[in-house]
């Protein structure tokens, strides 16, 4: 009876933890969507980005720096600071996405977002409920991600359409699989790493950031297929 009660209590804690992860992830997505919409319709922001001579690269560099800082310093900063930095990152990413959206029709962006949400939801639920150990996907995904990055850099110089589509297909497959893998990993992280409310919040923020990145990258790769140019 006691073991059953402890299992139920652990299950409830884990459920509350995952709800927090998804809540912060979706909050960040809403921030990104709002900032993207505003940026794409703001002549001031568009002129600022394109008149600088650097385009969106300063924003991309700042985003990489924030992700690295949050991930590497999570044990040294408070959960509130981590959450604020996460939301700041999502806002910066919103500016980047808004500039990218200028190239596509609104209808194709909404359609692609819907497809992404469905695919992400299915794979995340699978990662939550499956009893199969998905850790092998992590090793394969890491090597695939390195390959995609290298191929993308090479294709800047080659400008190969065939390689572009190979990278696109690989990206969709990669982040579809990573969604399930990361969900299962985050589900396990709470019991291993979270010893109190503060550390639990930090783990939840890292989890939200991870799933947010999976969603955004899956969306961008799917946009290559379903996006319609203006």
N, C-alpha and C positions, 0 to 999 in steps of 0.2 A: 504493500500500500504506500509506504514512504517513497520507494523508488519511483512508483507511478506518479506520485505528487511532484517529485523533483523533476521528472521528465516533462510533466505538463508545465511546470513553472519555467523551466529552461526554454521550452518551446514558445511560451508566451513572450519571454524576454527577447528571444531571437526574432519573433514576428514583429515586435515593437521596434526593434533595431532596424529591420529591413524596411519597415514603413518610413522610418526616419530617413534612411538612405534614399528611397524613391522620392520622398517629399522634397528633399534638398536638391536632388537631381532635376526634378520637374520645375522647381522654383528657378534653378539656373537656366533651364531651357526657356522658360517664360521671359526671363530677363534678356536672354540672347535674342529671342524672337522680337521682343519689343524694341530693343536697341537696333536690331537689323532693319525693322520696318521704318523706324525713325531715320536711320542713317541713309537708307536707300531713297528716302523722299526729301532729304535735307540738302539743299544746294550748298549750304555753308560747309557741311561735313564733306560732301563730295569734292568741292573745290579745294578744301584743305588737304584732303588725301592726295589728289592728283596734282596739285600745284607744288607739293613739297619736293617732287622729283624722286621720291622713294616709294610712292604708292602705299600698299598695305604692309610692306615689309617691317616697318617699325612696330606695328601692332602685333604681327606674327612673332617677332623677336620678344616683345614684352610678354606675350602669352606663354611662350616656351619658358621664359624666365620665371613666371609666376607658378607654372605647373612644377617646375624643378624645385622652386623654393618651398612650396607647400609640401611636396613629397619628401624632400630631404630634411626639412626642419619641423615636421609635424610633432615630433616629440619635445620640441623646445618652445613652441608657441602655444598659446591658449586655443581652445576650440573656437572661441568667438573670433579671434584673429584669423584662424584658418578659414572659417566660414565667410568672413568679409573678403578675404583674398580670393576665395573661390568665386564669390559673386562678382568681384571686380574682374576676374578672368572671364567670366561669362559675358560681362558687359563689353569688354574689349573684343571678345570673339564676335559679339553682335555687330560691331562696326565692320569687322572683316567680312562677315557673312553678308551684311548689307551691301557692300561694294560688289561682292561676287554676285548677288542677286540682280544687280543691274543688267547682267547679261542674259537673264532668263525671264520668261513670262511668269506672271503671278500665278496663273492657273497650274503651270507645270511644277512650280515650287510647292504649292499646297498639295498637289497630287503626290509628289515625291515624299513630302513630309508624312502623308498618310500611310504610304507604303512602308516607309522607314519605321513608323510607330507600330504598325502591325507586325513586321518582321522582328523588331526589337522586343515587343511584348511576348511573342511566341517563344523566342529563344531565351528570354529572361525567365519566363515561367518554367521552361524546360530545365534551365540551370537550377532553379529553386527546388523542383520536385523530383528530379531524377536521382536514382540511387547509384548510378554509374559514376565512377571517378573520372572526371574530365581533365585531370592534371596533365595528361599527355598532350592535350590540345595546347596548353600553355607553351610547352617546349617547341612544338611545331609552329605556333603562331609567332613566337619571338623570331625564329629564323625567317619565316615568311615576311614579317614586318621589315626586317633588315633588307631582305631581297627587294621588296617593293620600294623602299627608300632609295636604294642604290639604283634600281631600274628607273625610277622617276628622275633622279639626277642625271643619269646617262641620257635619258630621252629629251632633256632640255636641249642637249646638243644635237642629238640625232633627229628629233622631231618626227619620230616614226609613228604613223597612225596605228599600225599593227601592234607595236609595243604599248601604245597608249591604251588600247582596248584590252590587251593581256593584263596590264596593271589594274585596269578598272574591274575586270572580272575577279582577279585575285584579291583586290581590296574588299569587294562585297563579300566574298567567301570568308576572308580573314576576319572581318569585324562581325559577321554573323556568328561565326564560331566563338569569337572572343566574348560576345555578349553572354552566351551560355556559360563559358568557362569563368568569366569574371564574376558573374552572379553567384555561382557555386563557391568561388574563392572568398567572396565578401561574406557570404552566409557563414562560412567556417571561421573567418577572421575574428568575428565577435567573441566567440567562445575561447579563442586562443589568446587574443591581444587585449580585450577590454576587461579591466578589473574594477573599474568604477565608472561613474557617470561621465566624468571629464574625458577619460581615455576612450570610453565608448562613443562619445560624440566625435572625437578625433578620427576614430576608425570609420565612423559613418560618413564623415566628410570625405575621407580618402575613397571610400566606396562610391559615394555620389559622384566624385570627380572622375573616377574610372569609368563608370557607366555612362556619364555625360560624354566623355571622349569617344566611347564606343558608338554612341548614338550619332554624334556629330560626324564622325568619320564615315559611318555607314551611310548617312544621309548624303554626304558630299560625293561618295562613289556612286550611289544610286542616281544622283543628279546628273551624272555623266550620261546615264542611259535614258532617263525620263525627262530631263530638262529640255525645254524648247527655247531656242535663242530668240531674243527680241529682234 
